[in-house]
Amino acid sequence: MADVTLTAERIIRRFARDTNLLVAGRSVRISAAQPDTADLSATSRELTRMFSALGAHVVTASRHDATATASAAASAHLLDIQLDAAGPDSEITATLLLGGAPLPSRGDADGRIDFAGEHMPVSRLVAKGLGERGSVQGLRIGIAMVLEPKTAQLALLLAAAGAEVAVYAHPDEIDASVAEALRARGIAVDGSETLSGLAERAAALAFLERGFDILLDDGSHLIRLAHEDAPHLVKQWIGANEETTSGLTPLRQMSALGILDTAVFAVNDAQMKTRFDNRYGTGQSCVFAIADALDRVGVTVRDQPALVIGYGPVGEGVAAHLAALGAEVRVAEVDPVLALRAAHDGYDIGEAAELGAGALVVSSTGVAHTISADLARTARAVAVAGGVPGELDLDGMLMGDPAEQLTPLGAHVDRADPAGTLVLDRGGCINITAAEGNPIEIMDLSFAVQLAAVEELVVTRPAVGVHALPASIDDTVARAALAARGEHIDTPADAQLAAAHDWRSRRYLSSSPNQETR
């Protein structure tokens, strides 16, 4: 019998890789050619199990037709998988249809940028409002983020709303073809994949010297560099937005020390960012990138121990996606509350040194030196999902020239000698350096929050410090996302609203519960 679990996993990863779209929340319909064989039936069952574990909705033809007739959005969202067993060996093949059509060929960088834009309705809606209200007209906005098609769309949307936009990306985080396509569309792009050391720092400073009103940062690298080397520029800012947990931590330290000199909105902490981007987006993109890389060298995630270090939203997502693919997941966490959560989610917990031996070890902390040299030497494979430099202590692990101790085995996979550990993309953030970043629909939500936060900066002009975004932004973005999906939700009845705003205990009301609320 064929390895139906691996076949199912490869089909799912193929969809994600070819489209950069999200699995969680998607409607999926699976059908098999006739006559149905044992392998086809088993593959269909395994696809159903795996998609369900990943958060997709597996639907029958009749159920989908009944619920989607009133919603074109629901039909466009539907993934059809048609299984067949063809050829002399009855090899299982899959035809994938999205919205009833074959998966589109995204083509070159321009095609990938445009495809991303087609699947970012929430960001488009928020940006349209910025343009109509003139909120960013004439403002200089810098974007310092991973440069790939979704970020390109963020820049284009801000420019269309009237802002003067420039983009910078770290050499490991810049898609050169996307950068060129963006320049051709009139957006200034600084940075290059060829830079390193002092040249890279000079490029980042040159970007800052453009002089911005607002800076959108990922990791707070540019905010911190400006405070160190160009504090005069910081004083000119209306403020900044920070996209990540790892970026907010040092900014809060700076604020506590009294050296932060600008207002910062904690975009990462918005529910519509961290509950989706970190949990579903980073979870899918990192785990699928890991599985893709290991598959190329004949290693599967399934049925092997996997240690996730860190159980914040990223670690939670990584653990869930690894488990969905069949890994035996364990969790190491220094925070006792998060460790207890991991245990209640069904994972073994303990110390990394004990749980990591012979395992796939994934750092999800966003903290340097999470995977120590000693731990890396005992692991079967190591990868980084947290996204800060040095999260894997590669230098300490090798204790010598990487060219002599790392043997390339395949794309994004090296063997570290003499330990034999598989090192994925040399400790880079795996979904960025070895894949295309988080799924488009997830970044649509995150960038919608970013766009709303830009307007909040302009309108409220907050004082120096790190600030939470108002809950109204989460509500606006969530409602727009539901509308884009063609979904409908309840509204509270008048009686519920009245009860929710009545401070008195209903146990001890001395008169009718319908009396007027005071």
C-alpha positions, 0 to 999 in steps of 0.5 A: 500500500502507498504511504497515504499519510505522506501523500496527503501531507505533500498535497497539502504542502503543495497547495500552500507552496504554490499559492501562499494561501492559508489552510486554517478556516478554508473550506475543502472538498475531497473527491476520488475518481471511480472506481475507488481503490483502497489507496484512494479511500485511505488517502481521502481519509488521511486528507480529511484528518489532516485538513481538519487538524489544521483547522480547515472545514472539510465539506461534502458537495451537498453541504457546500452547495447549500451554504455557498449559493448565497455567497460568491466569496465562499465559493471562491474560497473553496479548495477542491481536491480531486484524487486519481490513481493513474499509471501502471503503478496506480500512483495517486495524483491530485488535481487542485482547484481553487474557486472551481478553477485550476490553481493559478500560475503566479508567474514572476514577481509582478504576478505574485504581487498582484495575486497577493493583492487579490487576496487582501480585501481587508487591507484594501478596504482599510487603505481605501478609507485612509485615501478617502479621508486624506489621512496619510496624504503627503506623509512620508512613511517608511516600511522596514519589514521582510520584503515579499509580495504581501509587504509590497502590497502594503507599500502600494496601498499606502502610496495609493492612499497618498503617502510617500513610501519607502521600503527597507529589508535586511539582506536575508529578508529581501526578495530581489525580484519583488524589490525590482518590481516595486521600484518599477512601480514607483516605490523606493526600495533600500537594501540588497541581498548582497549587503553585509556588515558595515555596508548593511548598516550604512544602507539601513541608516541611509533609509532612515535619513530619508526622513519619515513621519511614520516608521512601520518596523518588524523587530524594532531593528530600525527604531533602535538603530535610529535611537543609537545613531540618528536620534535627531531623526526620531524627534521628527517622527509622529510615531512608529508601529511595531509588528512583533513580540521580539521587537516590542520587548526591547522597546518596552525596556527602552521605555522603562529606562527613559530612553525611548523617544517616540510613540510606538503602537504595539501592533503585535498585541492587537488580537487580530494580529497575534491571535492569527498571524502568530498562531495560524500564519507562522505556525503553518508557514514555518512547519510547512517550510520545515517539512518541505526542506526535510522531505527533500533529504528523505526525512519526514516530520511524521512519527518522530519526536519534535521539541518546540521551545517556547509556547507563546502564540508562535510556539502554540501554532508550531506545535499544533501544525507539527502535531497535525502532520503526525509529529510526537510533540513536546514543549519546553517553556520557562514561563510556568503559566505557558508550560501549564497551558502546553500540558493542558493542550496535550503535550509532554513538557519538560527541560529542553536538554532532556526532551531535545535529544534525537528530536527535531528542535524548533525555537519559537521564542524570538530570543537569542541562544534559545537552541544552545550549542550542546542541545543542537549537537544532540538533536536530529534536526534544528530550525528557527521559527522565532526570527531573531539573529542567533536564536540557534547558537550555530557558531558555538555548535560548530566551533570552527569554519562553517565551510568545513563543518556544514555539508549541504544535503539539499536546498536549505538543509546542511549536516553539521559534522561531526554531530550529524545534526541537520541544520535547516537554513543555517538558523535563519527564520525558516518561513522567511529564508526558506519560504515565502513568509506567512500566508496571504490572508493572514498578512491581510489581517496584520497589515489591515491592523498596521494601516488602521494603526497608521491612522490612529497615530496621525489622528491621536498623536500619542505621547512618547511610549509604547501604547496599545491599540484601541479595541475598536480596530480589532472589531473593525478588522474582524468584521471586514474579514468576516464580510470578505469571507461571506460569513454572518454572525449574531448580534446581541438582542436588546435584552442581552445588551441591557443585562450586560450593562446592568451592574446589579446582581440579578440574584438579588433584584427586588423587583421585576428583572425587566425594570429600567436599568439605573 
